[in-house]
Amino acid sequence: MDKTDFLIIGAGVIGLAIAAELADRFHNQSVILLEQHHKFGQETSSRNSEVIHAGIYYPKASLKAILCVEGKHLLYDFCSKWKVPHEPSGKLIVANTPEEVSTLEELLIRGKENGVKDLQFLDSSQISRYEPNIKAEAAIYSPSTGIIDSHKLMERLEWLAVSKKTIIACGHKVTSIEFMGNQYAVSYQGPQGTYDSINSSWVINSSGLSSDYIASLPGIDIDTAGYRLFPCKGEYFSIPVSRAKLVSRLIYPPPYKDLRGLGIHFTKKLDGSAKLGPNAFYVDAPDYTVTAEHASQFYNSLKEYLPFLNAKDLCPDMAGVRPKLQPPNSPIRDFIVSHEKERGLNGFINLIGIESPGLTSCLSLAKMVADLIEENGS
Ligand SMILES: Cc1cc2nc3c(=O)[nH]c(=O)nc-3n(C[C@H](O)[C@H](O)[C@H](O)COP(=O)(O)OP(=O)(O)OC[C@H]3O[C@@H](n4cnc5c(N)ncnc54)[C@H](O)[C@@H]3O)c2cc1C
């Protein structure tokens, strides 16, 4: 095939969700998804906390807030319908100092403004009824926060897309994009190392950590546009299952002031084990090593509210990298979801800076992309 209607770049959870949505909504048109690795979901979508976020933290009326709240509902329904393993385990955001308590009060207001209606403020005696083994003076309880098997979610999205005739071409790395007036010529290197190209009326850039580079290919100046990404790494440590069993819900501290991360938290996994993390620090380029010496930083920030933890419990686990739009010490930026027709690129849609809560928002982001296409009369 040398021509398609929709060409999606990147088979993480966002590209897969978009493929499934477009294949369903525009069923008489063709969808191709190009992925550079041998399989889907080899980057950020398989290196995260696997939390279905409620939508508490993000600035009011931001895409992060709106798409997270909408996406959470869509995702719970999707998981039930398609039997994706998940659990609405609930979460406590805990505080131990007066300053942390006032942060929780602000978060409670923001969460409610964002449409998270089920939040409750707990005092220490209520907390001990929920979680007898943690130590906290106050907490926000979020019952609609949950955990999900992100791999099974991606498998199901892939299956839905393919069953509606989407072609998912793994081992295909996009190398150039040229706008030819009414369609795009997208060149790629295939699995055998040879180069080829395909024409498409629509190009959707959901290439995660490479989405600034892919946006530059048809000629967007990513610095002028504010599209340059700054990779921000997050490491995780695991703890023994015997310790993990002492807590039933997700336990979070108050978030970092600049929201570069939500703070090193205790995340239950569906198999009953738990991981601690992620921390947040900027790196020059993505890498997935975990520095064992960072265990003491993790232990020190967690021991206050998880008093049962021993320093020697922590074991290096895995790392992920956030595609951040803000450089260090800068205010939080929102997701970019942009149909670039004002830049003279009709039919080119960029998704850039899709960090957390991107997993939670995958279905609402996909819906938004399909709406943008529909508005344009496809
Ligand atoms: C540490 C961490 C914790 C997180 N925790 C959560 C959480 O608990 N809940 C939540 O909702 N979100 C969380 N997130 C965010 C979430 O993981 C991401 O928003 C989501 O996975 C982004 O998916 P994606 O498809 O955009 O990116 P990716 O999964 O990175 O996929 C992009 C794909 O594009 C491909 N690609 C790149 N360049 C090319 C090219 N030239 N040609 C072809 N293919 C290409 C890549 O190979 C990759 O497969 C977390 C993120 C991190 C880093």
The ligand as an SDF file (V2000), in Angstrom:
LIG
                    3D

 53 58  0  0  0  0  0  0  0  0999 V2000
    7.8360    7.4980   35.7020 C   0  0  0  0  0  0  0  0  0  0  0  0
    6.4780    7.6890   35.0570 C   0  0  0  0  0  0  0  0  0  0  0  0
    5.3210    7.3830   35.7690 C   0  0  0  0  0  0  0  0  0  0  0  0
    4.0700    7.5740   35.1900 C   0  0  0  0  0  0  0  0  0  0  0  0
    2.9590    7.1640   35.8720 N   0  0  0  0  0  0  0  0  0  0  0  0
    1.7410    7.3280   35.3060 C   0  0  0  0  0  0  0  0  0  0  0  0
    0.5800    6.9010   35.9970 C   0  0  0  0  0  0  0  0  0  0  0  0
    0.6500    6.2800   37.0540 O   0  0  0  0  0  0  0  0  0  0  0  0
   -0.6290    7.1610   35.4290 N   0  0  0  0  0  0  0  0  0  0  0  0
   -0.7530    7.8330   34.2530 C   0  0  0  0  0  0  0  0  0  0  0  0
   -1.8770    8.0950   33.8300 O   0  0  0  0  0  0  0  0  0  0  0  0
    0.3420    8.1820   33.5300 N   0  0  0  0  0  0  0  0  0  0  0  0
    1.5800    7.9340   34.0320 C   0  0  0  0  0  0  0  0  0  0  0  0
    2.7040    8.2740   33.3310 N   0  0  0  0  0  0  0  0  0  0  0  0
    2.5400    8.8500   32.0020 C   0  0  0  0  0  0  0  0  0  0  0  0
    2.2790    7.7830   30.9410 C   0  0  0  0  0  0  0  0  0  0  0  0
    3.1460    6.6860   31.1060 O   0  0  0  0  0  0  0  0  0  0  0  0
    2.4890    8.4210   29.5460 C   0  0  0  0  0  0  0  0  0  0  0  0
    1.7040    9.5830   29.4600 O   0  0  0  0  0  0  0  0  0  0  0  0
    2.0960    7.5060   28.4150 C   0  0  0  0  0  0  0  0  0  0  0  0
    2.6560    6.2390   28.5610 O   0  0  0  0  0  0  0  0  0  0  0  0
    2.5530    8.1420   27.1080 C   0  0  0  0  0  0  0  0  0  0  0  0
    2.2860    7.2500   26.0700 O   0  0  0  0  0  0  0  0  0  0  0  0
    2.7640    7.5660   24.5880 P   0  0  0  0  0  0  0  0  0  0  0  0
    2.1080    6.5830   23.7210 O   0  0  0  0  0  0  0  0  0  0  0  0
    2.5700    9.0220   24.3090 O   0  0  0  0  0  0  0  0  0  0  0  0
    4.3600    7.4080   24.6460 O   0  0  0  0  0  0  0  0  0  0  0  0
    5.2690    6.1040   24.4870 P   0  0  0  0  0  0  0  0  0  0  0  0
    4.7800    4.9840   25.2830 O   0  0  0  0  0  0  0  0  0  0  0  0
    6.6610    6.5810   24.7600 O   0  0  0  0  0  0  0  0  0  0  0  0
    5.1230    5.7140   22.9810 O   0  0  0  0  0  0  0  0  0  0  0  0
    5.6940    6.4680   21.9360 C   0  0  0  0  0  0  0  0  0  0  0  0
    6.1050    5.4950   20.8660 C   0  0  0  0  0  0  0  0  0  0  0  0
    6.5950    6.2120   19.7300 O   0  0  0  0  0  0  0  0  0  0  0  0
    7.6060    5.4280   19.1580 C   0  0  0  0  0  0  0  0  0  0  0  0
    8.4420    6.2550   18.2860 N   0  0  0  0  0  0  0  0  0  0  0  0
    9.2620    7.2740   18.6540 C   0  0  0  0  0  0  0  0  0  0  0  0
    9.9020    7.7670   17.5700 N   0  0  0  0  0  0  0  0  0  0  0  0
    9.4860    7.0550   16.5000 C   0  0  0  0  0  0  0  0  0  0  0  0
    9.8000    7.0920   15.1140 C   0  0  0  0  0  0  0  0  0  0  0  0
   10.6880    7.9560   14.6120 N   0  0  0  0  0  0  0  0  0  0  0  0
    9.1870    6.2070   14.2790 N   0  0  0  0  0  0  0  0  0  0  0  0
    8.2940    5.3030   14.7820 C   0  0  0  0  0  0  0  0  0  0  0  0
    7.9880    5.2150   16.0860 N   0  0  0  0  0  0  0  0  0  0  0  0
    8.5570    6.0860   16.9390 C   0  0  0  0  0  0  0  0  0  0  0  0
    8.3660    4.9100   20.3660 C   0  0  0  0  0  0  0  0  0  0  0  0
    9.1620    3.7940   20.0440 O   0  0  0  0  0  0  0  0  0  0  0  0
    7.2310    4.5730   21.3140 C   0  0  0  0  0  0  0  0  0  0  0  0
    6.8080    3.2420   21.2160 O   0  0  0  0  0  0  0  0  0  0  0  0
    3.9720    8.0890   33.8740 C   0  0  0  0  0  0  0  0  0  0  0  0
    5.1370    8.3780   33.1530 C   0  0  0  0  0  0  0  0  0  0  0  0
    6.3750    8.1660   33.7350 C   0  0  0  0  0  0  0  0  0  0  0  0
    7.6290    8.4470   32.9440 C   0  0  0  0  0  0  0  0  0  0  0  0
  1  2  1  0
  2  3  1  0
  2 52  2  0
  3  4  2  0
  4  5  1  0
  4 50  1  0
  5  6  2  0
  6  7  1  0
  6 13  1  0
  7  8  2  0
  7  9  1  0
  9 10  1  0
 10 11  2  0
 10 12  1  0
 12 13  2  0
 13 14  1  0
 14 15  1  0
 14 50  1  0
 15 16  1  0
 16 17  1  0
 16 18  1  0
 18 19  1  0
 18 20  1  0
 20 21  1  0
 20 22  1  0
 22 23  1  0
 23 24  1  0
 24 25  2  0
 24 26  1  0
 24 27  1  0
 27 28  1  0
 28 29  2  0
 28 30  1  0
 28 31  1  0
 31 32  1  0
 32 33  1  0
 33 34  1  0
 33 48  1  0
 34 35  1  0
 35 36  1  0
 35 46  1  0
 36 37  1  0
 36 45  1  0
 37 38  2  0
 38 39  1  0
 39 40  1  0
 39 45  2  0
 40 41  1  0
 40 42  2  0
 42 43  1  0
 43 44  2  0
 44 45  1  0
 46 47  1  0
 46 48  1  0
 48 49  1  0
 50 51  2  0
 51 52  1  0
 52 53  1  0
M  END
$$$$
